[in-house]
Amino acid sequence: MKIRRAAGDDAGGINAVYNPFILDSPATFETEPISEAGRRDWLDRLSRDPRHPVFVAEGEGGEICGFANAAPFDPRPAYCTSVKTSVFIAPNCVDQGVGRRLYRALFEALAGADVHRAYALVVTPNPASAALHKAFGFTHISTLDEVGRKFGRYHSVMWFEKRF
């Protein structure tokens, strides 16, 4: 497994990992699959700022097994040194340390950027994601109770914070 920075050509592979979460899981509050063009635009926007890297895990056959990224916390300028982080792993690559490897690369890149805080939102329950974030120095700071509705039911979201 190779961990590397994402490129525009990875849009389809990233969507192959992420879009099933949109369609089948409350792990993301997106409700419509992302097009390949939309994913390319997302990659292009994030690549313009060193605070917003995207990394992919590439399997031996070249398939994308997961990705991690930092994105703007909020579009307003005063928030520019705060980021939201995410990591998503394809089901066939879970429990292989892919998330840890992706987050390690992401946080090494963020250490050299002008980032003051990182935030992660984790839909409950998700003990594996909570443990991963805690292992990378995040602290659980809040839970927003039933803040989102997907698949006809309400879901709560844990907020985690990492100080740099």
C-alpha positions as CSV (number, residue, x, y, z in Angstrom):
1,M,0.0,0.0,0.0
2,K,1.4,3.4,-1.1
3,I,0.3,6.6,0.6
4,R,0.7,9.7,-1.6
5,R,-0.8,13.1,-2.4
6,A,-3.9,12.9,-4.5
7,A,-4.0,14.1,-8.1
8,G,-6.8,15.0,-10.4
9,D,-6.8,11.5,-11.9
10,D,-7.7,10.1,-8.5
11,A,-11.2,11.7,-8.6
12,G,-12.9,8.5,-9.7
13,G,-11.0,6.3,-7.2
14,I,-11.8,8.7,-4.3
15,N,-15.5,8.7,-5.4
16,A,-15.4,4.9,-5.5
17,V,-14.5,5.0,-1.8
18,Y,-16.7,7.9,-0.7
19,N,-19.9,7.6,-2.8
20,P,-21.0,4.3,-1.2
21,F,-20.9,6.0,2.2
22,I,-23.2,8.7,0.8
23,L,-25.7,6.1,-0.5
24,D,-25.5,3.5,2.3
25,S,-24.2,5.1,5.5
26,P,-24.9,8.0,7.9
27,A,-21.0,8.4,8.2
28,T,-21.4,11.5,5.9
29,F,-24.3,13.8,5.7
30,E,-23.9,14.2,2.0
31,T,-27.1,12.8,0.3
32,E,-26.2,12.8,-3.4
33,P,-23.2,11.0,-5.0
34,I,-20.4,13.3,-6.1
35,S,-19.7,13.3,-9.9
36,E,-16.2,12.8,-11.1
37,A,-16.2,16.5,-12.4
38,G,-17.3,17.6,-8.9
39,R,-14.5,15.6,-7.3
40,R,-11.9,17.1,-9.7
41,D,-13.1,20.6,-8.8
42,W,-12.9,19.7,-5.1
43,L,-9.3,18.4,-5.5
44,D,-8.4,21.5,-7.5
45,R,-9.8,23.9,-4.9
46,L,-8.1,22.1,-2.0
47,S,-4.7,21.9,-3.8
48,R,-4.5,25.7,-3.9
49,D,-3.8,26.0,-0.2
50,P,-1.1,24.0,1.7
51,R,-3.5,23.8,4.7
52,H,-5.8,21.6,2.6
53,P,-3.8,18.5,1.5
54,V,-5.5,15.3,0.2
55,F,-3.8,12.0,0.5
56,V,-4.8,8.6,-1.0
57,A,-3.9,5.1,-0.2
58,E,-3.1,3.2,-3.4
59,G,-3.3,-0.6,-3.4
60,E,-0.9,-2.8,-5.3
61,G,-3.2,-2.8,-8.4
62,G,-3.4,0.9,-8.4
63,E,-6.9,1.1,-6.9
64,I,-7.7,3.8,-4.3
65,C,-8.3,2.1,-0.9
66,G,-9.0,5.3,1.1
67,F,-8.3,9.0,1.4
68,A,-7.7,11.6,4.0
69,N,-8.0,15.4,3.7
70,A,-8.1,18.7,5.4
71,A,-10.6,21.2,4.2
72,P,-11.5,24.8,5.3
73,F,-13.3,24.8,8.6
74,D,-15.4,27.8,7.4
75,P,-15.1,30.0,4.3
76,R,-14.8,33.2,6.3
77,P,-11.2,34.5,6.4
78,A,-10.8,34.6,10.2
79,Y,-11.1,30.8,10.3
80,C,-8.3,30.2,7.8
81,T,-6.0,28.6,10.3
82,S,-8.6,26.0,11.3
83,V,-9.3,22.9,9.2
84,K,-11.8,20.0,9.2
85,T,-10.2,16.6,8.6
86,S,-11.7,13.5,7.2
87,V,-10.6,10.0,6.5
88,F,-12.6,7.3,4.6
89,I,-11.5,3.8,3.9
90,A,-13.0,1.3,1.5
91,P,-14.7,-1.6,3.3
92,N,-12.3,-4.2,1.9
93,C,-9.3,-2.2,3.3
94,V,-10.6,-1.7,6.9
95,D,-8.5,-3.1,9.8
96,Q,-5.2,-2.9,7.8
97,G,-3.9,0.4,9.3
98,V,-4.8,2.4,6.2
99,G,-6.5,5.1,8.2
100,R,-3.5,5.5,10.5
101,R,-1.1,5.7,7.6
102,L,-3.3,8.3,5.8
103,Y,-3.7,10.4,8.9
104,R,0.0,10.2,9.7
105,A,0.8,11.7,6.2
106,L,-1.9,14.3,6.5
107,F,-0.7,15.5,9.9
108,E,2.9,15.6,8.8
109,A,1.9,17.8,6.0
110,L,-0.2,20.0,8.2
111,A,2.7,20.4,10.7
112,G,4.4,22.5,8.0
113,A,1.4,24.6,7.2
114,D,-0.2,27.6,9.0
115,V,-2.7,25.5,10.9
116,H,-3.7,26.3,14.5
117,R,-6.6,23.8,15.0
118,A,-8.0,20.7,13.3
119,Y,-11.6,19.5,13.8
120,A,-13.2,16.2,13.0
121,L,-16.9,15.4,13.0
122,V,-17.7,11.8,13.7
123,V,-21.3,10.5,13.4
124,T,-22.2,8.3,16.4
125,P,-21.7,5.6,17.1
126,N,-18.3,5.0,15.5
127,P,-15.9,3.8,18.2
128,A,-13.2,3.0,15.6
129,S,-13.2,6.5,14.2
130,A,-13.3,8.0,17.7
131,A,-10.3,5.9,18.7
132,L,-8.3,6.8,15.6
133,H,-8.9,10.5,16.3
134,K,-7.9,10.2,19.9
135,A,-4.7,8.3,18.8
136,F,-3.8,11.3,16.8
137,G,-4.2,13.8,19.6
138,F,-7.8,14.9,19.1
139,T,-9.9,15.6,22.2
140,H,-13.7,15.0,22.2
141,I,-15.1,18.5,22.8
142,S,-18.8,18.2,22.1
143,T,-21.6,16.1,20.8
144,L,-24.4,17.7,18.8
145,D,-27.4,15.6,19.6
146,E,-29.5,14.5,16.6
147,V,-28.1,17.4,14.4
148,G,-28.6,15.6,11.1
149,R,-31.3,13.5,9.5
150,K,-30.5,10.8,7.0
151,F,-32.3,7.7,6.0
152,G,-35.4,8.8,7.9
153,R,-33.7,9.1,11.3
154,Y,-31.7,11.6,13.3
155,H,-28.0,11.2,13.9
156,S,-25.7,12.8,16.5
157,V,-22.2,14.1,15.7
158,M,-19.2,14.1,18.0
159,W,-16.8,17.0,17.5
160,F,-13.1,16.4,18.0
161,E,-10.4,19.1,18.2
162,K,-6.6,18.8,17.7
163,R,-4.3,21.6,18.8
164,F,-1.1,22.3,16.8
